[in-house]
Amino acid sequence: MRIIFSFLLLVTINAFAQNDPVATGCKDIENIAFMERLGHERLVNRGNATLASNNFDVKYYRCEWQVDPAIRYITGKVVVYYLITSPAAFISFDLMNGLNVDSVKQHNVTLTKQHTANVLQINFPSGVNTGVFDSVSIYYQGVPPNTGLGSFVQTTHAGTPVIWTLSEPYGSRDWWPCKNGLDDKADSIDVLVTTPAIYKAASNGLLQSETLISGGTKKIAYWKHRYPIASYLVCFAVTNYSVFNNSVQLGAVNLPMQTYCYPESLASFQANTPLVLNALQLFHNLFGEYPFIKEKYGHVQFNWGGGMEHQTSTFLVSPGESLMAHELAHQWFGDKITCASWEDIWLNEGFATHLASIYMEAKYPANVIATRKNEITSITSLPGGSVKVDDTTNVGRIFSGRLSYTKGSHLLYMLRWILGDSVFFRAVKQYQKDPNLSYGFAKTNDLKKNLEQVSGKDLTKFFKDWYEGQGYPTYNVEWTALGSSYVKIKMSQTTSHPSVTFFELPVALNFKNATQQKTIVLDNKSNGEIFFRNIGFVPDTVFIDPEYWLITRNNTSRKVPDAVTGQNIIQVFPNPVQSQFYVYLRNFSSSNASIILHNAAGQMVYSGKISVINGSGFTEVSSLRFPPGEYSVSIIKDNGEKFVKKLLK
């Protein structure tokens, strides 16, 4: 029996007004995917993502930036602490050529450098051995590249200047020297932003101080973040922000929630921030401790048409409910654990989409079926497409709302259905705590390994079919009422794409008549598989996957008349048998019968009774304890008459 948790039992979510969550669900996902695709496109088209050398490991960045939101310009000093991982004559960082590096110093000694092809190479006076821990200070300035959809944006809101950054996936090099790839996280960062005193600067972590300088005309905002962080998640934004604070109780911790929004949007953000507090509690309970529990969670308003999950400091255009839940979810899936390759982007986006669905289903339970149905319709609108990104040079493919987001989310629905929620959530918590992944990078096989360890199930075929494979199944269910209680069911499927010939899935069938209904689950492992079940009444209708856990399309069910004629009909299914087999007596002229199983040597290996009601009898026999071989089933009527049917083990 599968028990699906009611999330309303896990957290109480207050009711807030919303305009038709069902209608907006798929649209929200597509909008998020579209904006993130544009962000990726503006950067990937420039060539290689990272050319930084791999002979060192970044431990810490101290970033000192000076900006005026009215002017597109940055002056910076970035101090990098690093550990040499292989003998080195130099180390190199990603940094666009449009920025001028004034100097690089180590222990107050100027080092030689070359800055070409968007790579800053820093030369050491002599070779450096493996294991050396040291630092360099990079002084630079200039106008970050502007593509119109850039990672460093200077614009206005309500006539007031604003500068904000958005670096996913490779845009950090546009405005600061760093390692720009998905292979190295700094252990911690400090960010100090100097601006004209009338503005406020937001960034990652906790605000330590705001200090007036230059006779009160300028201000230094100092932000401190003490968790590992990928370079694309480092951020800042500067304008005349209004700031307000909330908090949320997460276990024993009262977590600060801090919002930086435009003054003209203050009322909207204040009204909608409580939605995030509820989502924080829900995700904290389901997926483990909020990853940055010693610091904060925050929102920062910017002009981009969506959101960006900067670590501890999500950037939002507006406080839409599902958008906020999606970006919050990234703090676990994308920030704490980051996909190690863009072919695995679903580990970020599929999970974030799914967590937003969990939140929305908990708050709007009446909309669950309609929303899932709409999303599955979107996924199956085309016959192909895998969750695995098969072309990481195609930005539309990486950020496909249909595949990386929605199908990735529904892959998780199916894993919950197969494993049960209790096992699934325990496994994902273990994935979050995996010491090889936590605050690092992961691939799909890392998730699979944790799911298998907790569940004890081999999920190789599932991931081959649903992560690597394309398409979906269409089910055709033929069923026959047998007597007053039993049904015979034939499960057949066609697939939409030749990459998968058959999807093995447990499938729920809801049998109904005018007064009764019962849902059974059939573990369908082969095409045309036959099942017998006692449902306790005579149905007239069957619904396939009534709660929409599975990615399927155009399913059909058909009632087939019982064509068996004559008396004392014995049917055995399946034959050859598997882990169990079923014996069905049809039109049997006896009120009781015995069943005996003999092996090829004539030895009895099983005996039992079958109750016959109105000419029908049914029994299930476990065959796990029988060795392979040929067997015969003997049915003996209460008058001693014997019938024998051969079967193969």
QUINOR-V794984 format. One record per backbone hydrogen bond with DSSP energy under -0.5 kcal/mol. CO is the residue of the C=O (numbers start at 1). NH is the residue of the N-H. Records with the same first field share a line. If there is no record, write none. Layout:
CO=NH / NH
This chain:
1=3
2=4
3=5 / 421
5=7
6=9
7=10 / 11
11=13
12=14
18=20
20=24
21=25
22=26
24=28
25=29
26=30
27=31
28=32
29=33
30=34
31=35
32=36
33=37
34=38
35=39
36=40
37=41
38=42
40=43 / 44
41=45
43=46
44=47
55=85 / 86
56=58
57=83
59=187 / 188
60=81
61=63 / 190
62=64 / 79
63=65 / 192
64=77
65=194
66=75
68=71
69=162
71=68 / 73
74=142
75=66
76=140
77=64 / 79
78=80 / 138
79=62 / 81
80=136
81=59 / 60
82=134
83=57
84=131
88=128
89=124
91=122
92=53
93=120
94=178
96=99
98=143
99=101
100=102 / 141
103=139
104=111
105=137
106=109
109=106
112=123
114=121
116=119
118=95
119=116 / 121
120=93 / 122
121=114 / 123
122=91
128=88
129=132
132=84
134=82
136=80
137=105 / 139
138=78
139=102 / 103
140=76
141=100
142=74 / 144
145=147
151=166
153=155 / 164
155=162
157=160
160=157
162=155
163=238
164=153
167=171 / 172
171=174
172=175 / 176
173=96
178=94 / 180
181=183 / 184
186=229
188=61
189=225
190=63
191=223
192=65 / 194
193=195 / 221
194=67
195=219
196=199
200=239
202=237
206=224
209=222
211=220
213=216 / 217 / 218
214=217
217=197
218=213
219=195 / 221
220=211 / 222
221=193 / 223
222=208 / 209
223=191
224=206
225=189
229=186
230=233
231=234
232=167
233=311
235=204
236=165
237=202
238=163
239=200 / 241
242=261
244=259
246=257
248=250 / 255
249=251
250=253
253=250 / 255
255=248
256=297
257=246
258=299
259=244 / 261
260=301
261=242
262=265
263=266
265=269
266=270
267=271
268=272
269=273
272=275 / 276
273=276 / 277
274=278
275=279
276=280
277=281
278=282
279=283
280=284
281=285
282=286
283=287
284=288
290=293
292=295
295=256
297=258
298=314
299=260
300=316
304=306
306=317
308=310 / 315
310=313
312=298
314=300
315=308
316=302
318=320
320=324
321=325
322=326
323=327
324=328
325=329
326=330
328=331
329=332 / 333
330=335
331=336
332=334 / 337
336=338
337=334
338=442
341=344
342=345
343=389
344=347
345=348 / 349
346=350 / 351
348=352
349=353
350=354
351=355
352=356
353=357
354=358
355=359
356=360
357=361
358=362
359=363
360=364
364=367
365=368
367=371
368=372
369=373
370=374
371=375
372=376
373=377
374=378
375=379
376=380
378=381
379=382
385=471
388=390
391=394
393=395
394=398
395=399
397=400
399=401
400=404 / 405
401=406
402=407
403=408
405=409
406=410
407=411
408=412
409=413
410=414
411=415
412=416
413=417
414=418
415=419
416=420
420=424
421=425
422=426
423=427
424=428
425=429
426=430
427=431
428=432
429=433
430=434
431=434
434=437 / 438
437=440
440=338
442=340
443=446 / 447
444=448
445=449
446=450
447=451
448=452
449=453
450=454
451=455
452=456
457=459
459=463
460=464
461=465
462=466
463=467 / 468
464=469
466=387
467=388
472=496
473=553
474=494
475=556
476=478 / 492
477=558
478=490
479=560
480=488
481=483
482=485 / 486
485=535 / 536 / 537
486=482
487=533
488=480
489=491 / 531
490=478 / 492
491=528 / 529
492=476
494=474
497=500
502=504
503=505
505=507 / 524
507=522
508=545
509=511 / 520
510=543
511=518
512=540 / 541
516=513
518=511 / 520
520=509
522=507 / 524
523=525
524=505
526=529
529=491
531=489
533=487 / 535
537=539
541=512
543=510
545=548
550=552
551=473
556=477
558=479
561=563
569=586
571=584
573=582
579=623 / 624
580=578
581=621
582=573 / 584
583=619
584=571 / 586
585=617
586=569
587=568
588=590
591=612
592=638
593=610
594=636
595=608
596=634
597=605 / 606
598=632
599=602
603=599
606=597
608=595
610=593
611=613 / 618
613=616
615=588
616=613
617=585
619=583
621=581
623=626
629=649
630=600
631=647
632=598 / 634
633=645
634=596 / 636
635=637 / 643
636=594
637=640
641=637
643=635
645=633
647=631
648=576 / 577
